[in-house]
Structures are given as structure tokens and as C-alpha cells.
């Protein structure tokens, strides 16, 4: 039978899943040269629980053994290079509430021990459950739950799930001490279904990157929300000009807020020092930071000239971003069902669904998904200013083209 493209190398052995996904084929190496013939075993006989799962993932699991898993089932099996089951399948306690991911094996500093990490995210994406397994026996060495910090911006739509994991336990010193994290000395890199990357270090989230931004498929420029200025309304009623009203509101704001007033005075002093070249490098850097902080270029509201915009970006993963045109920061995100499921098979379109002449109403945006499972299509309507999902429905017809 033909070999597929799912393969892994572990020590002096190579494992490949057949093109039809029904067999696991292994080959031993010596000096980089193959030894003997390729040996293939039916997955139905080797690991029946994974044989029909689909989307199989293969990874090294110590010298001469491999881990076999699937995101569609909550289990992982360790298979030796000779095609024999080296360990029983390990399972999560509640398989319905988690999304298992691929696993990677490394040594924990002892030649006799190799570890596997099996990571999964909860339904709401607020935590990650991690099991460290002994690759030799399949027994659970330790378990840990990692809290995922809330995003600094509004998030809408279904939560993504972990779809792959890579473990580095080279600095791990055996079993965790009492009161310590089971992941002490471990680094775990997680890939989410919406193309986020998260690094867990010593049992805590070190950082998260929105890699989906690297693959945008469609974008729109819309107006930011209008600022609510009660002082401006009062000034207009009194017959004063908008410019005078804004100046008055800004001055009153400074006088009411001592911290802002102090910062503003400091900015003026530093501005004079920089202008006459009397500042040192530290003061010059402070001036630049203060000027950026008090600038209104990056306010999340529309300006009178209409230069500030909200950039709406639809990515290949199906995640939608609301970005500020001033500094590119994320104002909101919204996940489509495709992003939550990690499916990129459907073609997606971003369009303006509805505009309002009243500036206090946000425009509505439509995300159309075409060519999903069985040719299905769906419509997602979002609030353009917050990313909130306003409407979601399956369409009774297939979409061929969107104008």
C-alpha cells in the first residue's frame, strides 16, 4: 500500500501512516540506513479506539516509540518501533468537555524516563488541562490545570480549542515538589484552532500571539464609534463653536484630574528641553512616551476629519479582528464556527450588512461561509464596533459567489 504524508522519526526508527489511514508502518535505521523491510500493522488490531477516529497525528515518544492520537477522540496510544503496542491508551476523565491535542515526547533529564504531554482546552477556553504521561508505561505521571488570562479586548463567538502541543521538559527535575506546579521546568507550546500560539512556562501562560493576523483574506475600513460628549452638546445649545467647546472640555478635564494635569505640565517642560536640546536620552525617551500617551491619534473614537478608522480583518482561520488604524492594536475579536473547529475548508466572505445614518449606531457586518461540510453555507452578522454576534443562521442553499 502507498504511504501517506503523516510521519515521524524517533531515535533509530521511522513511522508512517499509510495513505488510506488504516495501517501504521515502521522501519528501523542504523547509521542512517534502513535495516530490513518496512513492517505494517493494521490500526484496527493495534489501537482499535483510534483506527476510525480520523485526522491521526503521529509524534516521537522516546527512543524507538511513537505516540498516536487524534483531535476527534480523547485518547493517546504509545506504539513501539516494531509495531507492538507499548502502552495502553490513556484517557481524560471527562472526554466530552475537552479537546485533546497532539503530544510530543522529551526526556526529563533522566535517560530512563520520557514524557508525553496531552493538552486540552475547556469548552470556554479559560483553562488548559495537561496530563504528563510516562511514555514507557502510559501511566499518568502528573496532571495540571493552567488558567488562561482573559483577553484585554472584547471577545465574541465560540471559544477555540487546542489542536497541537509541543513539550520541552529538558529542565524538569522529576516529580513536582509539594505545592509546586506539575509543569515546573516544562515549557509547553500550544496551537489553537484559530491560529493562536500560547507558551506555557512553569505552569503559567507566558505569552499568546495572534498568528492568524499573518493570513488575512478580506478586510473593510469602517468608522470608529462616535465619542459621547455631553459638554459639547451643552455648548452647542449655548451657541458656542465646537472648537471652543472641545478646548473648554479639555481644560476642565485637566483641572479636574490632578494626575493628567501633572503629566501635561511635565510634557510641556520636556517639550521645551527637547526643542532646545537640553534633554538627556532618558528625558527624550520620556517625552516621546508622554506625547504618545496624551495624543488623541489612537483614541478608539472617530475624529472630526475622519482619518481614524476601524480596520475589520477576516483571516484564513475564520477569526475576525477589529483593529485600530492608528497603532494597529486589537479592539475586538470574533470567532466564526470554522475558527472554533479549526476547519479551513470553507470559503469565507466579509461584507457590510447594514449601515445607519445615525452615528450612534454601529454598522453591521456579514461573514458568509460557503462550501463547508456537504456544501453547506452559513451567515454570521456582527456588530462592527464590538464584534458581538447579532445573528447566526444556516442558509438553505449553497453559495457560489458573493458580489
C-alpha positions, 0 to 999 in steps of 0.5 A, a space after each residue: 500500500 502507498 504511504 501517506 504524508 503523516 510521519 515521524 522519526 524517533 531515535 533509530 526508527 521511522 513511522 508512517 501512516 499509510 495513505 488510506 489511514 488504516 495501517 501504521 508502518 515502521 522501519 528501523 535505521 542504523 547509521 542512517 540506513 534502513 535495516 530490513 523491510 518496512 513492517 505494517 500493522 493494521 490500526 484496527 488490531 493495534 489501537 482499535 479506539 483510534 483506527 476510525 477516529 480520523 485526522 491521526 497525528 503521529 509524534 516521537 515518544 522516546 527512543 524507538 516509540 511513537 505516540 498516536 492520537 487524534 483531535 476527534 477522540 480523547 485518547 493517546 496510544 504509545 506504539 513501539 518501533 516494531 509495531 507492538 503496542 507499548 502502552 495502553 491508551 490513556 484517557 481524560 476523565 471527562 472526554 466530552 468537555 475537552 479537546 485533546 491535542 497532539 503530544 510530543 515526547 522529551 526526556 526529563 533529564 533522566 535517560 530512563 524516563 520520557 514524557 508525553 504531554 496531552 493538552 486540552 482546552 475547556 469548552 470556554 477556553 479559560 483553562 488548559 488541562 495537561 496530563 504528563 504521561 510516562 511514555 514507557 508505561 502510559 501511566 499518568 505521571 502528573 496532571 495540571 490545570 493552567 488558567 488562561 488570562 482573559 483577553 484585554 479586548 472584547 471577545 465574541 463567538 465560540 471559544 477555540 480549542 487546542 489542536 497541537 502541543 509541543 513539550 520541552 521538559 529538558 529542565 524538569 527535575 522529576 516529580 513536582 515538589 509539594 505545592 509546586 506546579 506539575 509543569 515546573 521546568 516544562 515549557 509547553 507550546 500550544 496551537 489553537 484552532 484559530 491560529 493562536 500560539 500560547 507558551 506555557 512556562 512553569 505552569 503559567 501562560 507566558 505569552 499568546 500571539 495572534 498568528 492568524 493576523 499573518 493570513 488575512 483574506 478580506 478586510 473593510 475600513 469602517 468608522 470608529 464609534 462616535 465619542 459621547 460628549 455631553 459638554 459639547 452638546 451643552 455648548 452647542 445649545 449655548 451657541 458656542 463653536 465646537 472648537 471652543 467647546 472641545 478646548 473648554 472640555 479639555 481644560 476642565 478635564 485637566 483641572 479636574 484630574 490632578 494626575 493628567 494635569 501633572 503629566 501635561 505640565 511635565 510634557 510641556 517642560 520636556 517639550 521645551 528641553 527637547 526643542 532646545 536640546 537640553 534633554 538627556 536620552 532618558 528625558 527624550 525617551 520620556 517625552 516621546 512616551 508622554 506625547 504618545 500617551 496624551 495624543 488623541 491619534 489612537 483614541 478608539 473614537 472617530 475624529 472630526 476629519 475622519 482619518 481614524 478608522 476601524 480596520 475589520 480583518 477576516 483571516 484564513 482561520 475564520 477569526 475576525 479582528 477589529 483593529 485600530 488604524 492608528 497603532 494597529 492594536 486589537 479592539 475586538 475579536 470574533 470567532 466564526 464556527 470554522 475558527 472554533 473547529 479549526 476547519 479551513 475548508 470553507 470559503 469565507 466572505 466579509 461584507 457590510 450588512 447594514 449601515 445607519 445614518 445615525 452615528 450612534 449606531 454601529 454598522 453591521 457586518 456579514 461573514 458568509 461561509 460557503 462550501 463547508 461540510 456537504 456544501 453547506 453555507 452559513 451567515 454570521 452578522 456582527 456588530 462592527 464596533 464590538 464584534 458581538 454576534 447579532 445573528 447566526 443562521 444556516 442558509 438553505 442553499 449553497 453559495 457560489 459567489 458573493 458580489 
